[in-house]
Amino acid sequence: MGHRVVITGLGICAPNGVGLPDFTKSLKEGLTGISFHQELKDLNFGCQVAGKPQLTSEYINRYFTSLQLRGLNASGLVYGVIAGTDAWTDAGLSKAEEDEPDWDSGIIFGTGILGVDKFRESIHLVDEGNTKRLGSTSVIQTMASGISAYLGGILGSGNQVTTNSSACTTGTEGVIMAYDRIRSGKAKRILTGSCSDSGPYVWGGFDAMRILPRNNNNNPATASKPLSASASGFVPGSGAGALVLESLESAMQRGAKIYAEVLGGAVNSGGQRGGGSMTAPNSLSVQRCIKMALENSGIESKDIEAVNGHLTATGKDPVEVLNWSLALKRSGADFPYLNSFKGIMGHGLAAAGSMECVAAVLQFKEGQIFGNPNIEDLHPEIEKLVHKSRIPAKTINFRPETIAKASFGFGDVNACVIFKTFKD
């Protein structure tokens, strides 16, 4: 049967809130973290709005030593360290002693690309022949596994310490990877999450693809419109989310609080076949992933009470909802409650899955389904599939028993995880 796996800690560094209290308030009240960026306007971006965590130097100093701060110029790494450290603290766990690592605790923390600004800075120094000025931290700030390495050293993790990368699926995939390792008995605790850098060098490629909204630069709060007929592209975002997954035995042994249980999940790929491509999902593979997640979790479609989708505010939103409907064999008023958090935080790219997993799990704690801001004009194709009462514009009081959360990423890759209210 394997070990039961529960969530005992959460951490967040998001555009709409740094720390659980502010983040939760934003979700409950629909407060946006998307704002206008003068830098993007100066660089002639079509889309000049984005989501970026608001951090002061004083706040960052709480998480890094003076040595680590020297030459630090990697926003995603900063976000990840903040979210990961906070999740570990939230779980009531301590750092390992100096003389020996914690052999039972590991880290699976993903990213898409890390330290873009640091990499750009390093290129200029190398081109100028000033490699001596690169500093001793340039490598760890620019390698993808820098985030897991940083957290591994801070916490003293002696189990697996690694980084995964699967585009927008990264964070949700990491939760499933951590679940598998704990369930099989290879670890007692895993800190999992994902992060993404912010700034024009990350977002520029998407602006060039013209998949970002260009007509809402004067109205950043309403620029991201998942599920809406007037959606015109995803607003780029950044940040990090983190979750501590733990075996039930370990959590009970130390009297830890439990946010939810992870029942299981699934990952797959559409192979860029059957309508799938580098940027578009193979619908059959999406449906298959959802069905596999249910099967692996030992539940049926009727047990799902809420769905947190990928739903990026593009023309693919109706296709995603259709895939959910076909996979669950549910529609109309029988469809689970449905929401997307990208309306207030933007699309966090590699960080999206983890930030949204944290948000999805918070719905258990709050006894609520968080609302969908900017949905005054529900897409007619979606309304044909799902009764509008199942897609609340504002937060409603309803304590779900089971939530399905999925992410679908560039490269035609998919991940779906099932969370459930914990019952002993």
HUFENTA-V629879 format. One record per residue. N is the residue number from 1. SS is DSSP state (alpha for helix, beta for strand, coil for the rest). OMEGA is omega in radians with two decimals (NA if undefined). D_CENTER is the distance of its C-alpha to the mean C-alpha in Angstrom with 2 decimals. Layout:
# HUFENTA-V629879
N;SS;OMEGA;D_CENTER / N;SS;OMEGA;D_CENTER
This chain:
# HUFENTA-V629879
1;coil;-3.11;28.53 / 2;coil;-3.11;26.36 / 3;coil;2.99;24.76 / 4;coil;-3.05;22.79 / 5;beta;-3.12;19.31 / 6;beta;3.10;18.01 / 7;beta;-3.07;15.33 / 8;beta;-3.14;17.24 / 9;beta;3.11;15.04 / 10;beta;3.06;12.03 / 11;beta;-3.06;11.21 / 12;beta;3.00;9.54 / 13;beta;-2.97;10.48 / 14;beta;3.10;9.53 / 15;coil;-3.09;12.03 / 16;coil;3.07;13.10 / 17;beta;3.04;13.65 / 18;beta;-3.02;13.93 / 19;coil;-3.05;14.64 / 20;alpha;-3.11;14.40 / 21;alpha;-3.12;17.60 / 22;alpha;3.14;16.87 / 23;alpha;3.14;13.34 / 24;alpha;3.12;14.94 / 25;alpha;3.13;17.89 / 26;alpha;-3.12;16.03 / 27;alpha;-3.11;14.45 / 28;alpha;-3.02;17.88 / 29;alpha;3.14;19.86 / 30;coil;-3.12;17.87 / 31;coil;-3.01;18.14 / 32;coil;3.01;16.65 / 33;coil;-3.11;15.03 / 34;beta;-3.09;16.18 / 35;beta;3.08;19.45 / 36;beta;3.14;22.13 / 37;coil;-3.13;22.27 / 38;alpha;-3.14;25.88 / 39;alpha;3.14;25.00 / 40;alpha;3.08;23.68 / 41;alpha;-3.13;26.88 / 42;alpha;-3.13;29.00 / 43;coil;3.06;27.56 / 44;coil;3.03;28.39 / 45;coil;3.01;24.93 / 46;coil;3.06;25.21 / 47;coil;-3.07;21.97 / 48;coil;3.08;22.38 / 49;beta;-3.11;19.57 / 50;beta;3.07;16.04 / 51;beta;-3.10;13.40 / 52;coil;3.11;13.80 / 53;coil;-3.14;13.68 / 54;coil;-3.08;17.32 / 55;coil;3.04;18.71 / 56;coil;3.09;22.37 / 57;alpha;-3.14;24.13 / 58;alpha;-3.14;25.32 / 59;alpha;-3.14;21.88 / 60;alpha;-3.11;20.77 / 61;alpha;3.13;24.12 / 62;coil;-2.98;23.24 / 63;coil;-3.08;20.89 / 64;coil;3.03;22.93 / 65;coil;3.13;26.58 / 66;alpha;3.12;28.93 / 67;alpha;3.14;29.15 / 68;alpha;-3.11;25.41 / 69;alpha;-3.09;25.40 / 70;coil;3.12;28.22 / 71;coil;-3.12;27.12 / 72;coil;-3.11;23.40 / 73;coil;-3.13;21.87 / 74;coil;-3.00;18.32 / 75;alpha;-3.12;15.82 / 76;alpha;3.10;12.66 / 77;alpha;3.11;14.60 / 78;alpha;3.13;15.53 / 79;alpha;-3.10;12.12 / 80;alpha;3.12;11.18 / 81;alpha;3.13;14.60 / 82;alpha;-3.12;14.44 / 83;alpha;-3.11;11.31 / 84;alpha;3.12;12.61 / 85;alpha;3.13;16.14 / 86;alpha;3.13;15.53 / 87;alpha;-3.14;13.93 / 88;alpha;3.10;16.99 / 89;alpha;3.13;19.31 / 90;alpha;3.12;17.98 / 91;coil;-3.13;18.77 / 92;coil;-3.11;22.26 / 93;coil;-3.14;22.30 / 94;coil;3.10;24.33 / 95;coil;3.13;24.43 / 96;coil;3.08;26.78 / 97;coil;-3.05;30.36 / 98;coil;-3.02;31.51 / 99;coil;-3.11;33.79 / 100;coil;3.14;31.51 / 101;coil;3.06;27.82 / 102;beta;-3.03;26.14 / 103;coil;-3.06;26.66 / 104;coil;-3.05;24.70 / 105;beta;-3.14;21.35 / 106;beta;-3.12;19.00 / 107;beta;2.96;15.76 / 108;beta;-3.01;13.32 / 109;beta;-2.99;10.95 / 110;beta;3.06;9.84 / 111;beta;3.06;10.13 / 112;coil;3.08;11.66 / 113;coil;-3.04;14.48 / 114;coil;3.01;15.44 / 115;coil;-3.13;18.23 / 116;alpha;-3.13;19.27 / 117;alpha;3.11;21.51 / 118;alpha;3.13;22.99 / 119;alpha;3.12;23.67 / 120;alpha;3.10;25.43 / 121;alpha;-3.11;27.39 / 122;alpha;3.13;28.39 / 123;alpha;-3.14;29.60 / 124;alpha;-3.13;31.91 / 125;alpha;3.11;33.34 / 126;alpha;-3.13;34.01 / 127;alpha;3.13;35.61 / 128;coil;-3.13;37.78 / 129;coil;-3.10;38.86 / 130;coil;-3.11;37.34 / 131;alpha;3.14;35.33 / 132;alpha;-3.12;36.66 / 133;alpha;-3.12;34.60 / 134;coil;-3.12;31.25 / 135;coil;-3.03;31.02 / 136;coil;-3.07;30.02 / 137;coil;-3.08;26.23 / 138;alpha;-3.11;25.68 / 139;alpha;-3.08;24.94 / 140;alpha;3.11;22.31 / 141;alpha;-3.06;20.58 / 142;alpha;3.07;20.51 / 143;coil;-3.07;19.99 / 144;coil;-3.10;16.59 / 145;coil;3.11;17.18 / 146;alpha;-3.11;18.09 / 147;alpha;3.12;14.99 / 148;alpha;3.10;15.73 / 149;alpha;3.11;19.38 / 150;alpha;-3.12;19.13 / 151;alpha;3.12;17.45 / 152;alpha;3.12;19.90 / 153;alpha;3.12;22.76 / 154;alpha;-3.06;21.83 / 155;alpha;-3.12;21.50 / 156;coil;-3.09;24.08 / 157;beta;-3.11;22.27 / 158;coil;3.09;24.82 / 159;coil;3.14;23.00 / 160;coil;3.06;20.87 / 161;beta;-3.03;18.95 / 162;beta;3.13;17.06 / 163;coil;3.03;14.33 / 164;coil;-3.12;12.88 / 165;coil;3.14;12.19 / 166;coil;3.13;11.76 / 167;alpha;-3.05;10.76 / 168;alpha;-3.14;7.99 / 169;alpha;-2.96;8.13 / 170;alpha;-3.04;7.61 / 171;alpha;3.14;4.87 / 172;alpha;3.07;6.64 / 173;alpha;-3.14;9.74 / 174;alpha;3.10;9.68 / 175;alpha;-3.14;9.96 / 176;alpha;3.09;12.79 / 177;alpha;3.12;14.35 / 178;alpha;3.10;14.57 / 179;alpha;-3.11;15.98 / 180;alpha;-3.09;18.51 / 181;alpha;3.14;19.70 / 182;alpha;-3.13;20.34 / 183;alpha;-3.13;21.88 / 184;coil;3.11;24.22 / 185;coil;-3.11;25.37 / 186;coil;3.08;24.40 / 187;coil;3.06;22.52 / 188;coil;-3.09;22.61 / 189;beta;3.04;19.39 / 190;beta;2.96;16.25 / 191;beta;-3.14;13.76 / 192;beta;-3.14;10.52 / 193;beta;3.09;7.24 / 194;beta;-3.11;6.39 / 195;beta;3.10;7.71 / 196;beta;3.05;9.40 / 197;coil;3.03;12.94 / 198;coil;3.00;14.33 / 199;coil;-3.02;17.70 / 200;alpha;-3.10;20.06 / 201;alpha;3.03;20.14 / 202;alpha;-2.99;16.52 / 203;alpha;-3.03;16.85 / 204;alpha;-3.12;20.49 / 205;alpha;3.14;20.25 / 206;alpha;3.08;18.37 / 207;alpha;3.12;21.02 / 208;alpha;3.12;23.66 / 209;coil;3.14;22.45 / 210;coil;3.07;22.99 / 211;coil;3.05;19.81 / 212;coil;-3.12;19.00 / 213;coil;-3.07;21.02 / 214;coil;-3.03;24.30 / 215;coil;-3.10;26.14 / 216;coil;-3.09;24.16 / 217;coil;3.11;24.61 / 218;coil;-3.13;26.84 / 219;coil;-3.06;24.59 / 220;alpha;-3.08;21.05 / 221;alpha;-3.11;20.28 / 222;alpha;-3.07;21.02 / 223;coil;-3.11;19.77 / 224;coil;-3.01;16.63 / 225;coil;3.08;18.04 / 226;coil;3.06;16.10 / 227;coil;-3.04;18.74 / 228;beta;3.08;21.53 / 229;coil;-3.11;24.67 / 230;coil;3.10;24.54 / 231;coil;-3.07;21.04 / 232;coil;3.12;21.73 / 233;coil;-3.11;18.57 / 234;coil;3.05;15.03 / 235;coil;-3.12;14.81 / 236;beta;3.14;13.12 / 237;coil;-3.12;10.73 / 238;coil;3.12;9.52 / 239;beta;3.14;8.54 / 240;beta;2.99;6.77 / 241;beta;-3.11;5.76 / 242;beta;3.11;8.28 / 243;beta;3.00;10.29 / 244;beta;3.04;13.90 / 245;beta;-3.00;15.12 / 246;beta;3.05;18.90 / 247;beta;-3.14;21.90 / 248;alpha;-3.14;23.55 / 249;alpha;-3.14;26.76 / 250;alpha;-3.12;25.36 / 251;alpha;-3.13;23.72 / 252;alpha;-3.11;26.98 / 253;alpha;-3.10;29.11 / 254;coil;3.07;27.78 / 255;coil;-3.10;27.42 / 256;coil;2.99;23.70 / 257;coil;-3.10;22.08 / 258;coil;3.12;19.92 / 259;coil;-3.06;17.09 / 260;beta;3.03;16.97 / 261;beta;3.01;17.87 / 262;beta;-3.10;15.94 / 263;beta;-3.11;18.49 / 264;beta;-3.14;17.30 / 265;beta;3.14;15.53 / 266;beta;3.00;16.21 / 267;beta;3.03;15.33 / 268;beta;3.12;17.73 / 269;beta;3.06;18.73 / 270;coil;3.08;21.04 / 271;coil;-3.09;22.94 / 272;coil;3.08;23.19 / 273;coil;3.04;26.06 / 274;coil;-3.12;27.14 / 275;coil;3.08;25.72 / 276;coil;3.13;22.58 / 277;coil;3.10;22.28 / 278;coil;-3.06;20.21 / 279;coil;-3.11;18.56 / 280;coil;-3.10;19.35 / 281;coil;2.93;18.57 / 282;coil;-3.03;21.49 / 283;alpha;-3.14;21.66 / 284;alpha;-3.13;23.49 / 285;alpha;3.08;20.83 / 286;alpha;3.13;18.13 / 287;alpha;3.14;20.63 / 288;alpha;3.14;21.52 / 289;alpha;3.13;18.01 / 290;alpha;3.14;17.79 / 291;alpha;3.12;21.34 / 292;alpha;3.12;20.85 / 293;alpha;3.10;18.02 / 294;alpha;-3.12;20.56 / 295;alpha;-3.13;23.33 / 296;alpha;-3.14;21.66 / 297;alpha;3.12;20.85 / 298;coil;3.13;24.46 / 299;coil;3.11;24.00 / 300;coil;-3.12;25.17 / 301;alpha;-3.10;23.79 / 302;alpha;-3.12;25.70 / 303;alpha;-3.12;23.78 / 304;coil;-3.13;20.49 / 305;coil;3.13;20.66 / 306;beta;3.10;17.37 / 307;beta;2.95;14.88 / 308;beta;-3.03;11.47 / 309;coil;3.04;11.49 / 310;coil;2.84;9.90 / 311;coil;-2.94;12.77 / 312;coil;-3.07;12.65 / 313;coil;3.04;16.10 / 314;coil;3.11;18.13 / 315;coil;3.13;21.08 / 316;coil;-3.13;19.03 / 317;alpha;3.12;17.88 / 318;alpha;3.11;21.25 / 319;alpha;3.12;21.07 / 320;alpha;-3.13;17.80 / 321;alpha;3.07;19.39 / 322;alpha;3.12;22.52 / 323;alpha;3.07;20.82 / 324;alpha;-3.10;19.44 / 325;alpha;-3.14;22.96 / 326;alpha;-3.13;24.72 / 327;alpha;-3.11;22.65 / 328;alpha;-3.07;23.04 / 329;coil;-3.13;26.52 / 330;coil;-3.12;25.98 / 331;coil;3.11;26.57 / 332;beta;-3.14;28.07 / 333;coil;3.12;28.21 / 334;coil;-3.12;27.37 / 335;coil;3.07;23.80 / 336;coil;3.00;21.11 / 337;beta;-3.04;19.63 / 338;beta;3.04;17.03 / 339;beta;3.03;14.46 / 340;coil;-3.12;11.80 / 341;coil;-3.10;10.12 / 342;alpha;3.11;10.35 / 343;alpha;-3.13;13.95 / 344;alpha;3.12;13.55 / 345;alpha;-3.05;10.61 / 346;coil;3.14;11.03 / 347;beta;-3.07;9.02 / 348;coil;3.10;6.87 / 349;alpha;-3.11;7.85 / 350;alpha;3.13;6.80 / 351;alpha;-3.01;4.22 / 352;alpha;-3.06;3.11 / 353;alpha;-3.10;2.57 / 354;alpha;3.12;2.56 / 355;alpha;-3.13;3.44 / 356;alpha;3.03;4.68 / 357;alpha;3.09;5.99 / 358;alpha;-3.13;7.55 / 359;alpha;-3.13;8.90 / 360;alpha;-3.12;10.16 / 361;alpha;3.12;11.87 / 362;alpha;3.12;13.41 / 363;alpha;3.04;15.30 / 364;alpha;-3.09;17.35 / 365;alpha;-3.08;18.33 / 366;alpha;-3.08;19.27 / 367;coil;-3.08;20.96 / 368;beta;2.92;19.61 / 369;beta;-3.10;17.76 / 370;coil;-3.02;16.10 / 371;coil;3.12;17.66 / 372;coil;3.12;17.10 / 373;coil;3.04;18.60 / 374;coil;-3.11;20.50 / 375;coil;3.13;21.56 / 376;coil;-3.11;25.28 / 377;coil;3.13;25.98 / 378;beta;-3.11;24.24 / 379;coil;-3.08;24.56 / 380;alpha;3.11;27.82 / 381;alpha;3.10;26.65 / 382;alpha;-3.14;23.88 / 383;alpha;3.05;26.47 / 384;alpha;-3.07;28.69 / 385;alpha;-3.02;26.20 / 386;beta;3.10;24.80 / 387;coil;-3.03;26.92 / 388;alpha;3.08;25.68 / 389;alpha;-3.13;26.01 / 390;alpha;3.11;22.99 / 391;coil;-3.02;20.78 / 392;coil;3.08;21.46 / 393;coil;3.12;21.42 / 394;coil;-3.13;21.48 / 395;coil;3.12;20.22 / 396;beta;3.09;22.56 / 397;beta;3.09;23.78 / 398;coil;-3.12;23.01 / 399;coil;-3.12;21.90 / 400;coil;3.05;20.25 / 401;coil;-3.05;21.24 / 402;beta;-3.13;18.75 / 403;beta;2.99;15.37 / 404;beta;3.10;14.05 / 405;beta;-3.12;10.41 / 406;beta;3.05;10.13 / 407;beta;-3.14;8.61 / 408;beta;-2.96;11.40 / 409;beta;3.02;11.77 / 410;coil;-3.08;14.71 / 411;coil;3.10;17.35 / 412;coil;3.13;17.38 / 413;beta;-3.01;14.96 / 414;beta;3.02;13.44 / 415;beta;3.10;11.73 / 416;beta;-3.13;12.35 / 417;beta;-3.12;12.32 / 418;beta;3.08;14.78 / 419;beta;3.13;14.76 / 420;beta;3.01;18.18 / 421;coil;-3.11;20.07 / 422;coil;3.03;21.71 / 423;coil;-3.09;25.43 / 424;coil;NA;27.66
